[in-house]
């Protein structure tokens, strides 16, 4: 399945957002997720299915002004 | 002598009482160690943070978040760089989960060169986020009508710009900023963006603004830790000066030394 993760095209096997995070080696710490510009809560990731062409954002804490 | 010695003068933001009126950004510091020391020197109790993309396995975000938590300060996440209401709202929702706070510094940028806030999008996003339970700190201009609408949308704090983000130009429009202060005497107003020097921060505080947020001016200084200290002193001095009630400026000179009793005063001038 071809999707975009943080703007990059990727081919992934993960059927859900939760599985995708494990496939891409994100730990379960301080990250936030969105699917097609909609926020996905941590508790909803494992039940959020992915489909061809989806755009996933995975964000982490960073410096800010 | 500190402000505490001058009578109670705490700042209240959404029910949170703060003793420091200098908020600090966390970006662009030469190193994490200098960031930590600068925040301590600034005596800031609130720091701004953001969310950004990171590759899996990098853990830079986790390290940064650990550093901030060790500082023991309150975080104000931002939606920096968002160009639409949708982007800003989604980023705010993501930030609330990660940083575990209802506070959000709401930025909806409308113009690339000046990074000027899109006040129309800002009002719309603020309204949505307030309904979702956020406590919104909108980064706005000095526009009175936009400010009125933001307050109507549920904002209890406003963050007007001094000048464009990162420009260091100070208070570009003092007349409008004074009008804003006079128009909303009881709304906490924090000058955000464009502050380049401690004197700019002091000027904002002397005008009666409630606090100043500074990032680039401290982080990009030759000695950020020393500059953080300078900003802390400037904000405190400006605040005390405001509370002491500044004299009115005049167009003409007025002698400060008594005129009566001046020697030779009875001699005609040649």
HADDOCK unambig.tbl for C-alpha pairs under 7 A between the chains (distance, minus, plus):
assign (segid A and resid 6 and name CA) (segid B and resid 53 and name CA) 6.35 0.50 0.50
assign (segid A and resid 24 and name CA) (segid B and resid 56 and name CA) 5.64 0.50 0.50
assign (segid A and resid 25 and name CA) (segid B and resid 56 and name CA) 5.17 0.50 0.50
assign (segid A and resid 25 and name CA) (segid B and resid 57 and name CA) 5.62 0.50 0.50
assign (segid A and resid 26 and name CA) (segid B and resid 56 and name CA) 4.79 0.50 0.50
assign (segid A and resid 26 and name CA) (segid B and resid 57 and name CA) 5.83 0.50 0.50
assign (segid A and resid 30 and name CA) (segid B and resid 62 and name CA) 6.19 0.50 0.50
assign (segid A and resid 30 and name CA) (segid B and resid 98 and name CA) 5.69 0.50 0.50
assign (segid A and resid 31 and name CA) (segid B and resid 98 and name CA) 6.28 0.50 0.50
assign (segid A and resid 32 and name CA) (segid B and resid 94 and name CA) 5.30 0.50 0.50
assign (segid A and resid 32 and name CA) (segid B and resid 98 and name CA) 6.20 0.50 0.50
assign (segid A and resid 33 and name CA) (segid B and resid 94 and name CA) 6.76 0.50 0.50
assign (segid A and resid 37 and name CA) (segid B and resid 90 and name CA) 6.70 0.50 0.50
assign (segid A and resid 38 and name CA) (segid B and resid 90 and name CA) 6.09 0.50 0.50
assign (segid A and resid 39 and name CA) (segid B and resid 90 and name CA) 5.55 0.50 0.50
assign (segid A and resid 39 and name CA) (segid B and resid 93 and name CA) 6.49 0.50 0.50
assign (segid A and resid 39 and name CA) (segid B and resid 94 and name CA) 6.26 0.50 0.50
assign (segid A and resid 58 and name CA) (segid B and resid 53 and name CA) 6.04 0.50 0.50
assign (segid A and resid 59 and name CA) (segid B and resid 51 and name CA) 5.60 0.50 0.50
assign (segid A and resid 59 and name CA) (segid B and resid 52 and name CA) 4.96 0.50 0.50
assign (segid A and resid 59 and name CA) (segid B and resid 53 and name CA) 4.60 0.50 0.50
assign (segid A and resid 59 and name CA) (segid B and resid 54 and name CA) 6.42 0.50 0.50
assign (segid A and resid 60 and name CA) (segid B and resid 51 and name CA) 5.22 0.50 0.50
assign (segid A and resid 60 and name CA) (segid B and resid 52 and name CA) 5.52 0.50 0.50
assign (segid A and resid 60 and name CA) (segid B and resid 53 and name CA) 6.25 0.50 0.50
assign (segid A and resid 60 and name CA) (segid B and resid 54 and name CA) 6.51 0.50 0.50
assign (segid A and resid 60 and name CA) (segid B and resid 61 and name CA) 5.13 0.50 0.50
assign (segid A and resid 61 and name CA) (segid B and resid 50 and name CA) 5.87 0.50 0.50
assign (segid A and resid 61 and name CA) (segid B and resid 51 and name CA) 4.72 0.50 0.50
assign (segid A and resid 61 and name CA) (segid B and resid 52 and name CA) 6.53 0.50 0.50
assign (segid A and resid 61 and name CA) (segid B and resid 61 and name CA) 4.82 0.50 0.50
assign (segid A and resid 61 and name CA) (segid B and resid 62 and name CA) 6.96 0.50 0.50
assign (segid A and resid 61 and name CA) (segid B and resid 64 and name CA) 6.82 0.50 0.50
assign (segid A and resid 61 and name CA) (segid B and resid 65 and name CA) 6.01 0.50 0.50
assign (segid A and resid 62 and name CA) (segid B and resid 49 and name CA) 6.08 0.50 0.50
assign (segid A and resid 62 and name CA) (segid B and resid 50 and name CA) 5.08 0.50 0.50
assign (segid A and resid 62 and name CA) (segid B and resid 51 and name CA) 5.40 0.50 0.50
assign (segid A and resid 62 and name CA) (segid B and resid 52 and name CA) 6.07 0.50 0.50
assign (segid A and resid 62 and name CA) (segid B and resid 61 and name CA) 5.76 0.50 0.50
assign (segid A and resid 62 and name CA) (segid B and resid 64 and name CA) 6.45 0.50 0.50
assign (segid A and resid 63 and name CA) (segid B and resid 26 and name CA) 5.03 0.50 0.50
assign (segid A and resid 63 and name CA) (segid B and resid 27 and name CA) 4.58 0.50 0.50
assign (segid A and resid 63 and name CA) (segid B and resid 49 and name CA) 5.05 0.50 0.50
assign (segid A and resid 63 and name CA) (segid B and resid 50 and name CA) 5.74 0.50 0.50
assign (segid A and resid 64 and name CA) (segid B and resid 25 and name CA) 5.88 0.50 0.50
assign (segid A and resid 64 and name CA) (segid B and resid 26 and name CA) 5.33 0.50 0.50
assign (segid A and resid 64 and name CA) (segid B and resid 27 and name CA) 4.89 0.50 0.50
assign (segid A and resid 64 and name CA) (segid B and resid 48 and name CA) 5.50 0.50 0.50
assign (segid A and resid 64 and name CA) (segid B and resid 49 and name CA) 4.06 0.50 0.50
assign (segid A and resid 64 and name CA) (segid B and resid 50 and name CA) 4.71 0.50 0.50
assign (segid A and resid 65 and name CA) (segid B and resid 25 and name CA) 4.21 0.50 0.50
assign (segid A and resid 65 and name CA) (segid B and resid 26 and name CA) 6.04 0.50 0.50
assign (segid A and resid 65 and name CA) (segid B and resid 27 and name CA) 5.82 0.50 0.50
assign (segid A and resid 65 and name CA) (segid B and resid 48 and name CA) 5.49 0.50 0.50
assign (segid A and resid 65 and name CA) (segid B and resid 49 and name CA) 6.51 0.50 0.50
assign (segid A and resid 65 and name CA) (segid B and resid 215 and name CA) 5.72 0.50 0.50
